[in-house]
Amino acid sequence: MKIRIINTEKIKEKYVKDAIQEYTKRLSAYCKVEYVEAKNPSKEITDKSYVIKIDKHGEQLSSEQLAEKVVEIGVSGNSHITIFLGEDDIEADYVLSISQMDIDINILLIIIYEQIYRAYRIINNAPYHK
Ligand SMILES: C[S@@+](CC[C@H](N)C(=O)[O-])C[C@H]1O[C@@H](n2cnc3c(N)ncnc32)[C@H](O)[C@@H]1O
């Protein structure tokens, strides 16, 4: 599985860059995660990819449900997931909300990485999520 995280905002904070680096390293055991900052996100989304838009008005999932979704996407033949963070009106296969509260982009990004990592730990029955 290849996961691309596309963010329309530029991240300046070192703690966020460190978190991205750390989770990318941890996730390398399970999948390839690529982080992209792009002003024109539609150019970055390939046809074959399953697109998840992160938006406050989307659906909320438990970590277990997110893990199931990742498995389903793989089974249905989509080996690419694009996770999109930004205000742009893009066409998405699924809209995911993290909470009803507004979350700062720095924190949001770290939550996304942590939940993807947690999903893979759940899929692989590893102890992290317990
Ligand atoms: C963090 S906002 C940044 C917008 C602006 N710079 C600000 O701080 O008001 C960028 C994206 O995060 C999304 N977002 C904010 N809170 C969210 C939440 N609880 N769940 C999912 N997405 C969220 C918004 O829908 C938006 O697409």
The ligand as an ORCA input file, in Angstrom:
! r2SCAN-3c Opt
* xyz 0 1
  C      -6.887     23.021      9.876
  S      -7.844     23.825      8.627
  C      -6.905     25.279      8.438
  C      -7.746     26.452      8.010
  C      -7.267     27.789      8.525
  N      -5.875     27.996      8.238
  C      -7.596     27.933     10.006
  O      -6.749     27.639     10.880
  O      -8.721     28.328     10.292
  C      -7.488     22.883      7.223
  C      -8.420     21.737      7.059
  O      -8.579     21.066      8.283
  C      -9.902     20.607      8.368
  N     -10.295     20.362      9.749
  C     -10.312     21.209     10.781
  N     -10.783     20.602     11.889
  C     -11.056     19.316     11.539
  C     -11.560     18.178     12.217
  N     -11.910     18.232     13.489
  N     -11.723     17.039     11.532
  C     -11.372     16.954     10.238
  N     -10.886     17.989      9.532
  C     -10.738     19.159     10.171
  C     -10.730     21.670      7.710
  O     -11.929     21.125      7.246
  C      -9.814     22.100      6.586
  O     -10.098     21.377      5.434
*
